[in-house]
């Protein structure tokens, strides 16, 4: 059992209230920050498919 199994994942988009999640950063169209967070991605979001270097930037992360 991974440590993610105990985490309550947001459903992304309107359900997400985490300012550091890519879905929220994309909604604000902060392209510079998105570019920085997705470089050398190691995780993807099982909800929306976005990829990020750190799992903390995704609603429902999984290793690539």
PDB file of N, CA, C and O in Angstrom, chain B, residues numbered from 101:
ATOM      1  N   UNK B 101       0.852  -1.177   0.000  1.00  0.00           N
ATOM      2  CA  UNK B 101       0.000   0.000   0.000  1.00  0.00           C
ATOM      3  C   UNK B 101       0.894   1.235   0.000  1.00  0.00           C
ATOM      4  O   UNK B 101       1.754   1.388   0.868  1.00  0.00           O
ATOM      5  N   UNK B 102       0.684   2.125  -0.988  1.00  0.00           N
ATOM      6  CA  UNK B 102       1.500   3.325  -1.053  1.00  0.00           C
ATOM      7  C   UNK B 102       0.950   4.393  -0.117  1.00  0.00           C
ATOM      8  O   UNK B 102      -0.187   4.301   0.346  1.00  0.00           O
ATOM      9  N   UNK B 103       1.770   5.408   0.159  1.00  0.00           N
ATOM     10  CA  UNK B 103       1.321   6.474   1.045  1.00  0.00           C
ATOM     11  C   UNK B 103       0.211   7.302   0.405  1.00  0.00           C
ATOM     12  O   UNK B 103      -0.446   8.080   1.097  1.00  0.00           O
ATOM     13  N   UNK B 104      -0.015   7.150  -0.905  1.00  0.00           N
ATOM     14  CA  UNK B 104      -1.076   7.893  -1.577  1.00  0.00           C
ATOM     15  C   UNK B 104      -2.450   7.293  -1.321  1.00  0.00           C
ATOM     16  O   UNK B 104      -3.457   7.978  -1.496  1.00  0.00           O
ATOM     17  N   UNK B 105      -2.517   6.031  -0.911  1.00  0.00           N
ATOM     18  CA  UNK B 105      -3.802   5.373  -0.713  1.00  0.00           C
ATOM     19  C   UNK B 105      -4.619   6.025   0.400  1.00  0.00           C
ATOM     20  O   UNK B 105      -5.846   5.927   0.399  1.00  0.00           O
ATOM     21  N   UNK B 106      -3.965   6.682   1.340  1.00  0.00           N
ATOM     22  CA  UNK B 106      -4.661   7.315   2.457  1.00  0.00           C
ATOM     23  C   UNK B 106      -5.030   8.767   2.177  1.00  0.00           C
ATOM     24  O   UNK B 106      -5.738   9.390   2.969  1.00  0.00           O
ATOM     25  N   UNK B 107      -4.560   9.309   1.065  1.00  0.00           N
ATOM     26  CA  UNK B 107      -4.760  10.716   0.763  1.00  0.00           C
ATOM     27  C   UNK B 107      -6.103  10.915   0.074  1.00  0.00           C
ATOM     28  O   UNK B 107      -6.466  10.165  -0.832  1.00  0.00           O
ATOM     29  N   UNK B 108      -6.838  11.937   0.515  1.00  0.00           N
ATOM     30  CA  UNK B 108      -8.086  12.284  -0.165  1.00  0.00           C
ATOM     31  C   UNK B 108      -7.721  13.192  -1.326  1.00  0.00           C
ATOM     32  O   UNK B 108      -7.278  14.323  -1.123  1.00  0.00           O
ATOM     33  N   UNK B 109      -7.904  12.702  -2.534  1.00  0.00           N
ATOM     34  CA  UNK B 109      -7.540  13.466  -3.717  1.00  0.00           C
ATOM     35  C   UNK B 109      -8.698  14.357  -4.145  1.00  0.00           C
ATOM     36  O   UNK B 109      -9.861  13.957  -4.094  1.00  0.00           O
ATOM     37  N   UNK B 110      -8.361  15.565  -4.565  1.00  0.00           N
ATOM     38  CA  UNK B 110      -9.411  16.420  -5.121  1.00  0.00           C
ATOM     39  C   UNK B 110      -9.729  15.906  -6.526  1.00  0.00           C
ATOM     40  O   UNK B 110      -8.947  15.164  -7.121  1.00  0.00           O
ATOM     41  N   UNK B 111     -10.856  16.301  -7.028  1.00  0.00           N
ATOM     42  CA  UNK B 111     -11.292  15.819  -8.333  1.00  0.00           C
ATOM     43  C   UNK B 111     -10.783  16.696  -9.458  1.00  0.00           C
ATOM     44  O   UNK B 111     -11.156  16.506 -10.616  1.00  0.00           O
ATOM     45  N   UNK B 112      -9.929  17.658  -9.123  1.00  0.00           N
ATOM     46  CA  UNK B 112      -9.342  18.570 -10.091  1.00  0.00           C
ATOM     47  C   UNK B 112     -10.353  19.631 -10.499  1.00  0.00           C
ATOM     48  O   UNK B 112     -11.533  19.554 -10.156  1.00  0.00           O
ATOM     49  N   UNK B 113      -9.875  20.606 -11.225  1.00  0.00           N
ATOM     50  CA  UNK B 113     -10.756  21.666 -11.698  1.00  0.00           C
ATOM     51  C   UNK B 113     -11.433  22.423 -10.579  1.00  0.00           C
ATOM     52  O   UNK B 113     -10.762  22.930  -9.681  1.00  0.00           O
ATOM     53  N   UNK B 114     -12.747  22.509 -10.616  1.00  0.00           N
ATOM     54  CA  UNK B 114     -13.499  23.311  -9.651  1.00  0.00           C
ATOM     55  C   UNK B 114     -13.457  22.739  -8.243  1.00  0.00           C
ATOM     56  O   UNK B 114     -13.646  23.480  -7.278  1.00  0.00           O
ATOM     57  N   UNK B 115     -13.218  21.456  -8.100  1.00  0.00           N
ATOM     58  CA  UNK B 115     -13.138  20.840  -6.775  1.00  0.00           C
ATOM     59  C   UNK B 115     -11.794  21.120  -6.107  1.00  0.00           C
ATOM     60  O   UNK B 115     -11.661  20.965  -4.893  1.00  0.00           O
ATOM     61  N   UNK B 116     -10.808  21.526  -6.883  1.00  0.00           N
ATOM     62  CA  UNK B 116      -9.449  21.730  -6.372  1.00  0.00           C
ATOM     63  C   UNK B 116      -9.313  23.109  -5.750  1.00  0.00           C
ATOM     64  O   UNK B 116      -9.682  24.117  -6.352  1.00  0.00           O
ATOM     65  N   UNK B 117      -8.779  23.138  -4.538  1.00  0.00           N
ATOM     66  CA  UNK B 117      -8.538  24.400  -3.848  1.00  0.00           C
ATOM     67  C   UNK B 117      -7.075  24.565  -3.482  1.00  0.00           C
ATOM     68  O   UNK B 117      -6.723  25.433  -2.683  1.00  0.00           O
ATOM     69  N   UNK B 118      -6.216  23.729  -4.069  1.00  0.00           N
ATOM     70  CA  UNK B 118      -4.786  23.782  -3.795  1.00  0.00           C
ATOM     71  C   UNK B 118      -4.114  24.729  -4.788  1.00  0.00           C
ATOM     72  O   UNK B 118      -4.041  24.435  -5.981  1.00  0.00           O
ATOM     73  N   UNK B 119      -3.630  25.850  -4.297  1.00  0.00           N
ATOM     74  CA  UNK B 119      -3.059  26.860  -5.191  1.00  0.00           C
ATOM     75  C   UNK B 119      -1.805  26.376  -5.917  1.00  0.00           C
ATOM     76  O   UNK B 119      -1.432  26.947  -6.942  1.00  0.00           O
ATOM     77  N   UNK B 120      -1.153  25.339  -5.407  1.00  0.00           N
ATOM     78  CA  UNK B 120       0.057  24.826  -6.055  1.00  0.00           C
ATOM     79  C   UNK B 120      -0.208  23.682  -7.021  1.00  0.00           C
ATOM     80  O   UNK B 120       0.740  23.117  -7.567  1.00  0.00           O
ATOM     81  N   UNK B 121      -1.456  23.326  -7.247  1.00  0.00           N
ATOM     82  CA  UNK B 121      -1.781  22.274  -8.210  1.00  0.00           C
ATOM     83  C   UNK B 121      -1.806  22.868  -9.614  1.00  0.00           C
ATOM     84  O   UNK B 121      -2.267  23.991  -9.821  1.00  0.00           O
ATOM     85  N   UNK B 122      -1.306  22.101 -10.567  1.00  0.00           N
ATOM     86  CA  UNK B 122      -1.230  22.587 -11.943  1.00  0.00           C
ATOM     87  C   UNK B 122      -2.582  23.000 -12.501  1.00  0.00           C
ATOM     88  O   UNK B 122      -2.647  23.938 -13.296  1.00  0.00           O
ATOM     89  N   UNK B 123      -3.665  22.333 -12.114  1.00  0.00           N
ATOM     90  CA  UNK B 123      -4.979  22.718 -12.646  1.00  0.00           C
ATOM     91  C   UNK B 123      -5.334  24.144 -12.243  1.00  0.00           C
ATOM     92  O   UNK B 123      -5.931  24.877 -13.030  1.00  0.00           O
ATOM     93  N   UNK B 124      -4.975  24.543 -11.030  1.00  0.00           N
ATOM     94  CA  UNK B 124      -5.252  25.907 -10.578  1.00  0.00           C
ATOM     95  C   UNK B 124      -4.300  26.912 -11.218  1.00  0.00           C
ATOM     96  O   UNK B 124      -4.705  28.022 -11.562  1.00  0.00           O
ATOM     97  N   UNK B 125      -3.052  26.530 -11.375  1.00  0.00           N
ATOM     98  CA  UNK B 125      -2.060  27.410 -12.009  1.00  0.00           C
ATOM     99  C   UNK B 125      -2.431  27.612 -13.482  1.00  0.00           C
ATOM    100  O   UNK B 125      -2.300  28.718 -14.007  1.00  0.00           O
ATOM    101  N   UNK B 126      -2.891  26.551 -14.147  1.00  0.00           N
ATOM    102  CA  UNK B 126      -3.318  26.656 -15.544  1.00  0.00           C
ATOM    103  C   UNK B 126      -4.550  27.542 -15.669  1.00  0.00           C
ATOM    104  O   UNK B 126      -4.669  28.299 -16.632  1.00  0.00           O
ATOM    105  N   UNK B 127      -5.465  27.459 -14.713  1.00  0.00           N
ATOM    106  CA  UNK B 127      -6.668  28.295 -14.747  1.00  0.00           C
ATOM    107  C   UNK B 127      -6.305  29.777 -14.681  1.00  0.00           C
ATOM    108  O   UNK B 127      -7.012  30.626 -15.223  1.00  0.00           O
ATOM    109  N   UNK B 128      -5.192  30.073 -14.009  1.00  0.00           N
ATOM    110  CA  UNK B 128      -4.718  31.464 -13.917  1.00  0.00           C
ATOM    111  C   UNK B 128      -3.835  31.839 -15.101  1.00  0.00           C
ATOM    112  O   UNK B 128      -3.382  32.978 -15.217  1.00  0.00           O
ATOM    113  N   UNK B 129      -3.595  30.867 -15.978  1.00  0.00           N
ATOM    114  CA  UNK B 129      -2.759  31.056 -17.175  1.00  0.00           C
ATOM    115  C   UNK B 129      -1.354  31.561 -16.839  1.00  0.00           C
ATOM    116  O   UNK B 129      -0.805  32.411 -17.539  1.00  0.00           O
ATOM    117  N   UNK B 130      -0.785  31.029 -15.764  1.00  0.00           N
ATOM    118  CA  UNK B 130       0.574  31.395 -15.347  1.00  0.00           C
ATOM    119  C   UNK B 130       1.570  30.499 -16.089  1.00  0.00           C
ATOM    120  O   UNK B 130       2.141  29.573 -15.513  1.00  0.00           O
ATOM    121  N   UNK B 131       1.765  30.790 -17.363  1.00  0.00           N
ATOM    122  CA  UNK B 131       2.561  29.936 -18.238  1.00  0.00           C
ATOM    123  C   UNK B 131       4.008  29.787 -17.758  1.00  0.00           C
ATOM    124  O   UNK B 131       4.578  28.699 -17.844  1.00  0.00           O
ATOM    125  N   UNK B 132       4.593  30.852 -17.261  1.00  0.00           N
ATOM    126  CA  UNK B 132       5.971  30.777 -16.770  1.00  0.00           C
ATOM    127  C   UNK B 132       6.109  29.782 -15.636  1.00  0.00           C
ATOM    128  O   UNK B 132       7.066  29.009 -15.599  1.00  0.00           O
ATOM    129  N   UNK B 133       5.161  29.794 -14.712  1.00  0.00           N
ATOM    130  CA  UNK B 133       5.210  28.858 -13.579  1.00  0.00           C
ATOM    131  C   UNK B 133       4.947  27.432 -14.039  1.00  0.00           C
ATOM    132  O   UNK B 133       5.579  26.494 -13.554  1.00  0.00           O
ATOM    133  N   UNK B 134       4.021  27.268 -14.966  1.00  0.00           N
ATOM    134  CA  UNK B 134       3.734  25.932 -15.499  1.00  0.00           C
ATOM    135  C   UNK B 134       4.988  25.358 -16.143  1.00  0.00           C
ATOM    136  O   UNK B 134       5.346  24.205 -15.901  1.00  0.00           O
ATOM    137  N   UNK B 135       5.643  26.155 -16.952  1.00  0.00           N
ATOM    138  CA  UNK B 135       6.859  25.705 -17.638  1.00  0.00           C
ATOM    139  C   UNK B 135       7.891  25.221 -16.622  1.00  0.00           C
ATOM    140  O   UNK B 135       8.539  24.195 -16.834  1.00  0.00           O
ATOM    141  N   UNK B 136       8.045  25.947 -15.533  1.00  0.00           N
ATOM    142  CA  UNK B 136       9.006  25.596 -14.481  1.00  0.00           C
ATOM    143  C   UNK B 136       8.610  24.277 -13.791  1.00  0.00           C
ATOM    144  O   UNK B 136       9.473  23.444 -13.514  1.00  0.00           O
ATOM    145  N   UNK B 137       7.323  24.087 -13.518  1.00  0.00           N
ATOM    146  CA  UNK B 137       6.864  22.914 -12.763  1.00  0.00           C
ATOM    147  C   UNK B 137       6.837  21.629 -13.578  1.00  0.00           C
ATOM    148  O   UNK B 137       6.953  20.540 -13.015  1.00  0.00           O
ATOM    149  N   UNK B 138       6.686  21.737 -14.894  1.00  0.00           N
ATOM    150  CA  UNK B 138       6.583  20.525 -15.711  1.00  0.00           C
ATOM    151  C   UNK B 138       7.922  20.045 -16.255  1.00  0.00           C
ATOM    152  O   UNK B 138       8.023  18.928 -16.762  1.00  0.00           O
ATOM    153  N   UNK B 139       8.950  20.883 -16.154  1.00  0.00           N
ATOM    154  CA  UNK B 139      10.268  20.490 -16.658  1.00  0.00           C
ATOM    155  C   UNK B 139      10.767  19.253 -15.910  1.00  0.00           C
ATOM    156  O   UNK B 139      10.716  19.193 -14.681  1.00  0.00           O
ATOM    157  N   UNK B 140      11.248  18.271 -16.670  1.00  0.00           N
ATOM    158  CA  UNK B 140      11.749  17.010 -16.100  1.00  0.00           C
ATOM    159  C   UNK B 140      10.674  16.310 -15.265  1.00  0.00           C
ATOM    160  O   UNK B 140      10.951  15.840 -14.161  1.00  0.00           O
ATOM    161  N   UNK B 141       9.468  16.242 -15.784  1.00  0.00           N
ATOM    162  CA  UNK B 141       8.340  15.635 -15.074  1.00  0.00           C
ATOM    163  C   UNK B 141       8.615  14.202 -14.661  1.00  0.00           C
ATOM    164  O   UNK B 141       9.189  13.417 -15.416  1.00  0.00           O
ATOM    165  N   UNK B 142       8.188  13.872 -13.433  1.00  0.00           N
ATOM    166  CA  UNK B 142       8.339  12.520 -12.898  1.00  0.00           C
ATOM    167  C   UNK B 142       6.997  11.929 -12.468  1.00  0.00           C
ATOM    168  O   UNK B 142       6.906  10.741 -12.159  1.00  0.00           O
ATOM    169  N   UNK B 143       5.951  12.772 -12.450  1.00  0.00           N
ATOM    170  CA  UNK B 143       4.626  12.334 -12.021  1.00  0.00           C
ATOM    171  C   UNK B 143       3.571  12.838 -13.000  1.00  0.00           C
ATOM    172  O   UNK B 143       3.761  13.857 -13.664  1.00  0.00           O
ATOM    173  N   UNK B 144       2.457  12.114 -13.082  1.00  0.00           N
ATOM    174  CA  UNK B 144       1.328  12.592 -13.869  1.00  0.00           C
ATOM    175  C   UNK B 144       0.081  12.516 -13.000  1.00  0.00           C
ATOM    176  O   UNK B 144       0.033  11.758 -12.031  1.00  0.00           O
ATOM    177  N   UNK B 145      -0.922  13.302 -13.351  1.00  0.00           N
ATOM    178  CA  UNK B 145      -2.175  13.330 -12.599  1.00  0.00           C
ATOM    179  C   UNK B 145      -3.141  12.313 -13.192  1.00  0.00           C
ATOM    180  O   UNK B 145      -3.425  12.347 -14.389  1.00  0.00           O
ATOM    181  N   UNK B 146      -3.645  11.410 -12.359  1.00  0.00           N
ATOM    182  CA  UNK B 146      -4.608  10.405 -12.825  1.00  0.00           C
ATOM    183  C   UNK B 146      -5.967  11.026 -13.134  1.00  0.00           C
ATOM    184  O   UNK B 146      -6.815  10.373 -13.743  1.00  0.00           O
ATOM    185  N   UNK B 147      -6.189  12.274 -12.728  1.00  0.00           N
ATOM    186  CA  UNK B 147      -7.460  12.947 -13.019  1.00  0.00           C
ATOM    187  C   UNK B 147      -7.435  13.639 -14.378  1.00  0.00           C
ATOM    188  O   UNK B 147      -8.325  13.437 -15.205  1.00  0.00           O
ATOM    189  N   UNK B 148      -6.405  14.460 -14.599  1.00  0.00           N
ATOM    190  CA  UNK B 148      -6.413  15.302 -15.808  1.00  0.00           C
ATOM    191  C   UNK B 148      -5.311  14.961 -16.803  1.00  0.00           C
ATOM    192  O   UNK B 148      -5.348  15.421 -17.944  1.00  0.00           O
ATOM    193  N   UNK B 149      -4.323  14.154 -16.386  1.00  0.00           N
ATOM    194  CA  UNK B 149      -3.249  13.779 -17.294  1.00  0.00           C
ATOM    195  C   UNK B 149      -2.078  14.746 -17.332  1.00  0.00           C
ATOM    196  O   UNK B 149      -1.092  14.487 -18.022  1.00  0.00           O
ATOM    197  N   UNK B 150      -2.163  15.850 -16.611  1.00  0.00           N
ATOM    198  CA  UNK B 150      -1.030  16.781 -16.581  1.00  0.00           C
ATOM    199  C   UNK B 150       0.176  16.106 -15.928  1.00  0.00           C
ATOM    200  O   UNK B 150       0.022  15.194 -15.116  1.00  0.00           O
ATOM    201  N   UNK B 151       1.366  16.560 -16.289  1.00  0.00           N
ATOM    202  CA  UNK B 151       2.599  16.012 -15.723  1.00  0.00           C
ATOM    203  C   UNK B 151       3.349  17.104 -14.977  1.00  0.00           C
ATOM    204  O   UNK B 151       3.278  18.279 -15.334  1.00  0.00           O
ATOM    205  N   UNK B 152       4.070  16.700 -13.933  1.00  0.00           N
ATOM    206  CA  UNK B 152       4.845  17.646 -13.135  1.00  0.00           C
ATOM    207  C   UNK B 152       6.061  16.958 -12.529  1.00  0.00           C
ATOM    208  O   UNK B 152       6.085  15.737 -12.377  1.00  0.00           O
ATOM    209  N   UNK B 153       7.061  17.749 -12.189  1.00  0.00           N
ATOM    210  CA  UNK B 153       8.270  17.214 -11.554  1.00  0.00           C
ATOM    211  C   UNK B 153       7.987  16.763 -10.125  1.00  0.00           C
ATOM    212  O   UNK B 153       8.545  15.761  -9.677  1.00  0.00           O
ATOM    213  N   UNK B 154       7.118  17.495  -9.392  1.00  0.00           N
ATOM    214  CA  UNK B 154       6.799  17.180  -8.002  1.00  0.00           C
ATOM    215  C   UNK B 154       5.358  16.701  -7.881  1.00  0.00           C
ATOM    216  O   UNK B 154       4.461  17.297  -8.477  1.00  0.00           O
ATOM    217  N   UNK B 155       5.123  15.641  -7.125  1.00  0.00           N
ATOM    218  CA  UNK B 155       3.765  15.120  -6.978  1.00  0.00           C
ATOM    219  C   UNK B 155       2.830  16.085  -6.256  1.00  0.00           C
ATOM    220  O   UNK B 155       1.612  15.996  -6.410  1.00  0.00           O
ATOM    221  N   UNK B 156       3.385  17.002  -5.471  1.00  0.00           N
ATOM    222  CA  UNK B 156       2.576  17.975  -4.759  1.00  0.00           C
ATOM    223  C   UNK B 156       1.904  19.007  -5.649  1.00  0.00           C
ATOM    224  O   UNK B 156       1.089  19.800  -5.178  1.00  0.00           O
ATOM    225  N   UNK B 157       2.243  19.002  -6.937  1.00  0.00           N
ATOM    226  CA  UNK B 157       1.617  19.935  -7.873  1.00  0.00           C
ATOM    227  C   UNK B 157       0.470  19.300  -8.643  1.00  0.00           C
ATOM    228  O   UNK B 157      -0.042  19.890  -9.593  1.00  0.00           O
ATOM    229  N   UNK B 158       0.060  18.091  -8.237  1.00  0.00           N
ATOM    230  CA  UNK B 158      -0.999  17.378  -8.942  1.00  0.00           C
ATOM    231  C   UNK B 158      -2.078  16.926  -7.985  1.00  0.00           C
ATOM    232  O   UNK B 158      -1.804  16.650  -6.817  1.00  0.00           O
ATOM    233  N   UNK B 159      -3.315  16.848  -8.478  1.00  0.00           N
ATOM    234  CA  UNK B 159      -4.447  16.454  -7.638  1.00  0.00           C
ATOM    235  C   UNK B 159      -4.385  14.979  -7.241  1.00  0.00           C
ATOM    236  O   UNK B 159      -4.661  14.629  -6.094  1.00  0.00           O
ATOM    237  N   UNK B 160      -4.024  14.122  -8.186  1.00  0.00           N
ATOM    238  CA  UNK B 160      -4.041  12.682  -7.965  1.00  0.00           C
ATOM    239  C   UNK B 160      -2.792  12.081  -8.624  1.00  0.00           C
ATOM    240  O   UNK B 160      -2.894  11.430  -9.664  1.00  0.00           O
ATOM    241  N   UNK B 161      -1.607  12.300  -8.018  1.00  0.00           N
ATOM    242  CA  UNK B 161      -0.344  11.956  -8.681  1.00  0.00           C
ATOM    243  C   UNK B 161      -0.026  10.466  -8.703  1.00  0.00           C
ATOM    244  O   UNK B 161      -0.409   9.700  -7.819  1.00  0.00           O
ATOM    245  N   UNK B 162       0.697  10.096  -9.765  1.00  0.00           N
ATOM    246  CA  UNK B 162       1.232   8.755  -9.896  1.00  0.00           C
ATOM    247  C   UNK B 162       2.569   8.876 -10.625  1.00  0.00           C
ATOM    248  O   UNK B 162       2.721   9.731 -11.497  1.00  0.00           O
ATOM    249  N   UNK B 163       3.518   8.044 -10.284  1.00  0.00           N
ATOM    250  CA  UNK B 163       4.829   8.092 -10.923  1.00  0.00           C
ATOM    251  C   UNK B 163       4.705   7.730 -12.396  1.00  0.00           C
ATOM    252  O   UNK B 163       3.928   6.854 -12.776  1.00  0.00           O
ATOM    253  N   UNK B 164       5.490   8.424 -13.215  1.00  0.00           N
ATOM    254  CA  UNK B 164       5.496   8.132 -14.651  1.00  0.00           C
ATOM    255  C   UNK B 164       6.278   6.862 -14.880  1.00  0.00           C
ATOM    256  O   UNK B 164       6.417   6.419 -16.020  1.00  0.00           O
TER     257      UNK B 164
END
